[in-house]
Amino acid sequence: MPEGDTVWLAAKRMHQALAGRALTRADLRVPALATTDLTGRHVHEVLARGKHMLTRLEPDVTLHTHFRMDGTWQLVRAGARWTGGPTHQIRAVLANADWQALGFRLHDIRIVATTDEPSLVGHLGPDLLGPGWDPVEATRRLTADPSRPVGEALHDQRNLAGIGNLYENELLFLAGITPWTTVGDIAAPRPIVDNAHRLMSANRDHPEQSTTGDLGRGNAHWVYQRAGAPCRRCRTPIRTARLGLGNYDRVAFWCPECQHGPVPDGSRKT
């Protein structure tokens, strides 16, 4: 699933290409919006809210899209060949005289009045890359349920908006705790929140996502997607297991030597 910084960068590029210009084409390829025509409307701005993208058009219309697991927006020059995937996977096309924005495999495509955006994103916690970032409120939400595993709590967008599986696993490695550690057992949760903001801010302006400080191929992450590989600190093989249920079911990665706390097999490093 794309992380919040991926959506933020996509929104930034979309804003640069579309904002302040009239749409010469607006093709929404979902049944509920097939007859909706936004052609001629000026794009006011494009912004990310956690993992949601909001394209605001004048005078009071917002096109909402969500990337979920595999969605993406691709920009190509006007008149250029479409790229980014098979054309049958395109769910939306927004174009002006210079650019075409192609929405591949997008989900939750909706149109609402801009004043009604809270009905779509009002449930989200503080946005890690938003202008109103509030680490105190984010920490309060993260720790509201002391019995909840921290891996699930970090992934819950109602606590912090923007964290996905990559940052969840990397943050907990840096904190030295396993994903199954309950929130109430964390002595200092605020540094985890601050680290989340620091890492996502550092990565938001480029597609590469590094938590190690190294953008080199294969060197960008501590534990994420490194099952069986040696820990970069202690050389112990990285382990993996399922974490959470339902919407919070994810693959967790951790180092059994560097990270303390409960794990699924019942062992516990203290």
C-alpha positions in Angstrom: 0.0 0.0 0.0 1.4 3.5 -0.8 2.5 5.4 2.2 1.5 9.0 3.0 4.6 10.5 1.5 3.9 8.7 -1.9 0.4 10.3 -2.0 1.9 13.7 -0.9 4.4 13.6 -3.8 1.7 12.6 -6.3 -0.5 15.4 -5.1 2.3 17.9 -5.3 3.0 16.9 -8.9 -0.7 17.0 -9.8 -1.0 20.4 -8.3 1.9 21.8 -10.3 0.4 20.4 -13.5 -3.3 21.2 -13.0 -3.8 24.0 -10.5 -5.0 27.3 -11.9 -5.9 25.8 -15.2 -9.2 24.7 -16.8 -9.9 21.1 -17.5 -10.2 20.3 -21.2 -11.1 16.7 -20.4 -12.5 15.0 -17.4 -13.3 11.3 -17.8 -14.4 9.4 -14.7 -14.6 5.8 -15.5 -16.7 4.5 -12.7 -20.4 3.7 -13.1 -21.6 6.2 -10.4 -19.8 9.1 -12.0 -19.9 8.1 -15.7 -22.2 11.0 -16.7 -20.5 13.6 -14.5 -18.8 16.3 -16.6 -16.1 18.5 -15.0 -14.8 19.8 -18.3 -14.2 23.6 -18.2 -13.8 23.8 -14.5 -10.7 25.3 -13.1 -8.6 23.3 -10.7 -8.1 25.2 -7.5 -5.6 22.9 -5.8 -4.6 19.2 -5.3 -3.6 18.0 -1.9 -3.1 14.9 0.1 -4.8 14.1 3.4 -3.1 11.0 4.8 -3.5 8.4 2.0 -6.4 10.3 0.4 -6.1 12.7 -2.5 -8.4 15.7 -2.9 -8.6 17.6 -6.2 -10.5 20.8 -5.5 -12.2 22.5 -8.4 -13.9 25.9 -8.5 -16.3 26.9 -7.3 -17.0 24.2 -4.6 -16.4 20.7 -5.9 -13.9 18.1 -4.7 -12.9 14.9 -6.6 -11.8 12.4 -3.9 -9.6 9.4 -4.7 -7.8 6.8 -2.6 -4.8 4.7 -3.7 -5.4 1.7 -1.4 -3.1 -1.1 -2.3 -2.2 -0.4 -6.0 -3.6 2.9 -7.1 -1.6 5.7 -8.7 -1.8 8.9 -10.7 0.5 9.2 -13.6 1.3 12.5 -15.5 2.0 12.6 -19.2 2.3 15.6 -21.5 -0.7 16.5 -23.6 -0.6 14.4 -26.8 1.9 11.9 -25.5 1.3 8.2 -25.4 -0.4 7.0 -22.2 1.9 5.1 -19.8 1.6 3.6 -16.4 -0.4 0.4 -17.2 -3.1 -1.0 -19.4 -5.7 1.5 -20.4 -8.5 -0.6 -19.1 -7.1 0.0 -15.6 -7.6 3.8 -15.9 -10.4 5.0 -13.6 -10.0 8.7 -14.2 -8.5 11.2 -16.7 -8.0 14.8 -16.0 -6.4 16.9 -18.7 -5.6 20.5 -19.6 -3.8 22.0 -22.6 -0.4 20.9 -21.3 -0.9 17.8 -19.1 -2.9 14.6 -18.8 -3.3 13.0 -15.3 -4.2 9.3 -15.5 -5.6 7.6 -12.5 -4.7 3.9 -12.6 -6.5 1.4 -10.3 -7.9 4.1 -8.1 -10.5 3.4 -5.4 -13.3 5.2 -3.6 -13.7 7.8 -6.4 -16.3 10.3 -5.3 -17.4 13.9 -5.9 -18.6 16.0 -3.0 -19.0 19.7 -2.3 -15.6 20.9 -1.0 -17.4 22.0 2.2 -18.4 18.4 2.7 -14.9 16.9 2.6 -15.1 16.1 6.4 -17.6 13.4 5.5 -14.7 11.6 3.7 -11.6 12.5 5.7 -12.9 14.0 8.9 -12.2 10.7 10.8 -8.5 10.9 10.1 -6.0 11.7 12.8 -3.3 14.4 12.5 -1.7 14.3 9.0 2.0 13.6 9.3 2.7 15.8 6.2 -0.1 18.3 6.6 0.2 22.0 7.6 -1.6 21.4 10.8 0.6 18.5 12.1 0.0 18.1 15.8 2.4 15.6 17.5 0.7 16.1 20.9 -2.7 15.1 19.5 -1.2 12.2 17.5 0.5 10.8 20.6 -2.7 11.1 22.6 -4.6 9.2 19.9 -1.9 6.6 19.5 -1.9 5.8 23.2 -5.7 6.0 23.8 -6.0 2.2 24.0 -3.2 0.9 26.2 -4.1 -2.7 25.4 -3.7 -2.4 21.7 -0.6 -3.7 19.9 1.5 -0.8 18.7 1.8 -2.1 15.2 -2.0 -2.0 14.8 -2.2 1.4 16.5 0.3 2.9 14.1 -1.5 1.6 11.1 -4.8 3.0 12.2 -5.4 6.2 10.2 -7.6 7.6 12.9 -4.5 8.0 15.1 -1.9 9.2 12.6 -2.8 9.8 8.9 -0.2 8.5 6.4 1.6 5.5 8.0 1.6 2.3 6.1 3.4 -1.0 6.5 6.8 0.2 5.5 7.0 3.0 8.1 5.2 0.9 10.8 7.9 -1.8 10.7 10.8 0.6 10.3 9.6 2.9 13.2 9.3 -0.1 15.6 12.8 -1.3 14.7 14.2 2.1 15.4 12.2 2.2 18.7 13.6 -1.3 19.6 10.2 -2.9 20.3 8.2 -5.6 18.5 4.9 -4.8 16.7 3.0 -6.9 19.3 4.1 -4.7 22.2 1.0 -3.1 23.7 0.8 0.6 23.6 0.6 0.8 27.4 4.0 -1.0 27.7 5.8 1.7 25.7 7.8 3.9 28.1 8.2 6.8 25.6 5.7 6.8 22.7 6.3 10.4 21.7 9.7 9.7 20.0 8.0 7.2 17.7 5.5 9.9 16.6 8.4 12.4 16.1 10.4 9.8 14.1 7.4 9.1 11.9 7.2 12.8 11.0 10.9 13.1 10.5 11.2 10.1 8.2 8.2 10.9 6.1 9.2 14.6 5.7 12.7 13.5 4.6 11.3 11.2 1.9 8.3 13.2 0.6 10.0 15.0 -2.2 11.4 11.9 -4.0 9.9 8.5 -4.8 12.6 6.6 -2.9 11.8 5.8 0.7 14.8 5.4 2.9 14.8 4.9 6.7 18.5 4.1 6.9 19.8 7.2 5.3 21.0 5.2 2.3 19.1 5.4 -1.0 21.2 2.7 -2.6 19.4 -0.3 -4.0 18.8 -2.9 -1.2 20.1 -0.6 1.5 17.1 1.7 2.2 15.4 -0.3 5.0 16.2 -1.9 8.3 13.7 -4.7 8.4 10.9 -4.0 5.9 10.7 -6.8 3.2 14.0 -8.2 4.5 12.7 -11.6 5.9 15.6 -14.0 6.4 18.2 -11.3 5.6 20.8 -10.4 8.3 20.0 -7.5 10.6 22.0 -4.5 9.6 23.0 -4.0 13.2 23.5 -7.4 14.8 23.4 -9.8 11.8 20.5 -11.9 13.3 18.1 -13.1 10.5 15.0 -10.8 10.2 11.8 -12.6 11.0 8.3 -12.1 9.7 4.7 -13.0 10.8 1.1 -11.7 10.3 -0.1 -8.9 12.5 -3.6 -7.8 13.2 -7.0 -8.7 11.9 -9.4 -7.4 9.2 -8.3 -4.0 8.0 -5.2 -4.2 10.1 -3.9 -7.5 8.9 -0.4 -7.0 7.6 3.0 -8.7 7.4 5.3 -7.6 10.2 9.1 -7.7 10.0 11.4 -7.5 13.1 14.8 -8.4 14.4 14.5 -10.9 17.3 17.7 -9.5 18.8 17.3 -5.8 18.5 13.6 -5.5 19.2 12.2 -6.3 22.6 8.7 -7.4 23.5 6.2 -10.2 22.6 6.2 -12.2 19.4 3.6 -14.6 17.9 5.4 -17.8 18.9 5.0 -16.9 22.6 8.6 -16.0 23.2 9.5 -12.6 24.6 12.8 -10.7 24.6 13.1 -8.4 27.5 
